[in-house]
Amino acid sequence: MRKLILCFVMCVTICTNVFAAPKKLDTAVSKAGAYLQKLDAPTDWGVFGLARSELYVPPKYYENYYNSLVKTLKEKDGKLSKSTDYAKLVTTLAAAGYDPTDTGGYDLTAPLSDFNAVTKQGLNGAVWALIALDSGDYNVSRSDYINEILDKQLEDGGFGLSQNSSDVDITAMALSALAKYTDRKDAANACERAAAYLRAAKTDNAESAAQTIIAFSELGIDPTALVNALISYQKKDGGFSHGKNDKKSNAMSSEQAFCALVAAQRYYKGESSLYRLEIVKK
């Protein structure tokens, strides 16, 4: 019954959300996109967000990012320090139209098939491995990662890096990862509980608001109130600050906020969500 209710709410929301976009959203996206493109070097999540946006980005921007990444991979012999580094690159490359299974000769999806190694990084490893693997048609099982995430949900419906307390950002990320699996009763129930936790939680910084917007958009929940709140963190240069009273924007807050605003744009237009990619190989 819960699954049916959730599906009904998602359907109604998606069918009506095209009329609900905040007036300042498109301007905020344009300004943030321009800010990210002016940084000294492209950031991974900045590239991902730009690739998922409707903004014009010169092809050379993506080419420079890709060539720089290949150079770095060759210098490191394809070995990265964390499983989340692989996951981030797989997701970004897929969004930008490149093949993560052959990036300068390296298969960046391969390390994500090692469940034990990935989960040594804890819940974060499982969450981002699942998001990354779902960004393409990769021959790696998802079930262990889904079960690992479900097993880590806390009594209050949230998720955390430890089993002691829930965290808004981690809960939102876990919800984003599970959102594609609401055809499973256990995952649908977990998503419902996580969404309830996030609705009741306080988002007092740009990153928490951003991750919650992305999660709600993935699940088909109207993020309007949070979108308006997030835009209030934007600075004159188009970037975003961590706290409202911070005087300067920073790249990390800005790339997360930009991805969230793009997720919201896609939600209001009834397009596929931020992490549901349509792959176009270069």
N, C-alpha and C positions, 0 to 999 in steps of 0.2 A: 504493500500500500504506500509506504514511504517513497519507494522508487517511482510509483505512478505520479504521486504528488510532485516530486522533484522534477520529473520530466514535463509535467503540465506547466509548472512555474517557468521552467526554462523556455518552453515553447511560447508561452504568452509573452514573456519578456523579450525574446528575440523578435517576435512578430511586431512588437510595439516600440522597441527601443530606438528606431530610426528617428523618432520625433523628439527624443529627450536630451540630445547632446547639449552640454553647456555652451553658451555663446563664445566664451573665451578659449575653448578647447583648441580649435584649429590654429589660432594665433599662437597659443602656448607651444603647440607642437612645432610650428614653423621656427619660432625663436630658439627652442631647445635644439632642434635639428641643425640650425646654423651654428649654434654654440659648439656642438660636438664636432662638426666638420672643421672648425677653426682650431681645435686642439693641436698641440705639436705633433701628436701621433694618434691614430685612431685607436679607440678602446674596443675590446671584443664585444661588450654588450652594446656599445654605441653603434658599432657596425651592424649588429643583429637588429637593433631597433630601427635603424635607417632602412635596412633591407625590407623590414616588415611595414614600413610606412609608405605613404603615397608621395613623399617628397622627392623631388628630383635630386639625384646624387650622381655626380660625374663618374663614369665608369672607371676612370683613373684612380678614384678614391678606393674602390674595392680592389683594384689591381695592385695598388701600392700596399694595401693591408695584406693581401694574400702573399705577395712576393716577400714582404718583411717577415711574415709568419714562417714561410718555407725556409728562409735563411736561418731563422732562430731554431727551427726544428732540426736542421742539418747540423747546426752548431752543437745541439744537445743530443744528437743521434736519435732523435724522435722520442726521447724520454723526458717526461714531465713529472713534476714532484707530487702532484695530487690527482686523484681520479676526477675531481671537479674541474681541473684544468682541461682534461680531455673532454669532459662533458660540455663545457662551455664552448670549446672550439668546434666540436661536432655540431652543436646547435647553431652557432654563428655561421659556420661555413655552409651548412645546408640552407640557411635562410638567404645567404648571399649567392647561392647558385653553384657553389663549388662541391666537389666530392670529398667528404671526410674520410672515405676509405682509400683515397689516393691523393694525399696532400704532400706533394714533393716526394712521393714514393712511400709515404707512411700511412698506415691504416689507423686513424685515430679512434675508430670504434672498437678495435681489438681489445684494448685494456678494459673496456667496459663489460666485456664478457666474463671477466674474472670477478665473480660475486664476492668472494672472500677478501680479495684485495680492495675492491671498491668500498665494501662496508667497514673496512678498518678505519675509514674516515668518518664512520658513524652515519647517522640519519641523513646528513647533508649529502654524503656520497651516493646513497640509494636514491634520494630524491632527484638529484641532477642527472644521474645515470638514466633514470626512467624518462625524464624529460628529453634528454639527448637521443636516446634510442627511438623515441616516438617521433623524432623529427624526420625520420626517413624509414625506408624499408630495409632495415638491417637484420641480418640473420642471427639475432641474439634474443634469448628468452627474456621476457619481462616479468614473468610470474613471481620469481624469487624477490625481485625488487618491490613489486606491489605488496607482497605478503610482509616483507621487512618493514615497509612504511606503515602498513596497517597495524603491525604488532607494536609499533612505537607510539601509538596514540595514547594520550593520557586521559585520566578520568574526566577532566573538564572539557574534553573534546579537542584540546590543542595539542601541539607537538613542540618539542624542545630539543636542544642539542644534548641535554642530559634528561634523565627520567625523573628529575626532581621538580621541574617547573616548565610550564608552557611559555612559548615565545611567539610574538605576533608574526615576525618575519618568517621564522621556520614553519609555523603553522600555515601561512599563506603559500609558501613554496611547496609544502607537502600537498596542500589542496590543489594547487596547479598541476602537480604530477598525477594526482588521482582522478582529476576531473574527467579524463577520457574513459574511465572504467566504471562509470555509474551503472552499466549494465550488470555489474556484479553487486549482489545485495550487500555484501560486507563493505565494499568500497562506497556504495551509495550512502550507506548509513554513516560511514566515517566522514564523508564529504558534508553530510547534513550537520553532523556534530561540530566539525571544524568550522563550517560557515557560521554556526551559531556562536561559537567562541569568538570569531573575528568580529561579528556584529557587536558583541558586548565589550570588546577590548578597546583600549585607548591607543590611538595612533598619534604619537607626539613627535614624530620626525618624518622627513620626506621619504626615507626608505621604507618604513613600515606602511605608510599610506600607499606607496607605489606597489609593493608586493601584494597588498590586500586588493588593490584595484585589479591587478593582473589575475589573481586567484578568482575574484568575483566574475570577471569577464570570461574566464575559462569555463566557469560553471553556469554562466548565463544569468548572473545576479546583477541588478542595476547598481553601478558604482558611482552614480552622480554625486552624492554628498561627498565622497572621498575625492573625486576628481576636482571639485571646487576647492576642497581643503588643500590638495596637493599643489594646485596652481598658485596658492598663496605663498609657497616657498620659492617661487621663481624670482630671480634677480634681473636687474636691468640688462645684463649681458646675455640673457636667455638661459643661463644655467640655473641650477638649483642648489640650495644650501641644505645641510643636514637639519639644522634647526631654524625656526622662523626668525630668530634674533641674530643669527649668524650674518655677518656683513658680506661675506664672499661666497660665491658658488664654488663647487668642487666637482671633479669629473665623476667620482663614484655616485654621488647623489644625483647628478645630472643624467647619467646613463640609465639609472634605474627609473627615475621619474619619467624620462623620455619614453622608455619601453612601456611604462604604465599608461601614459597618455595615448600612445599608439594603440595599445590594447583597448583602451576606452573608445577610441575612434572606430576601430574595427567592430567593436560591440554595437555601437550606435548605428552603424551602417549595415548591420546584419551580415558581416563578413566572417570568414573563419577566424577563430581566436588566435591570439599572438603565437602560441606554441603549436598550433595545428597548421603545419607548413604545406604549401603546394610547391614541390621541388621542381626547379628549372635548372638543369645542368648547363654550365657554361662550356 
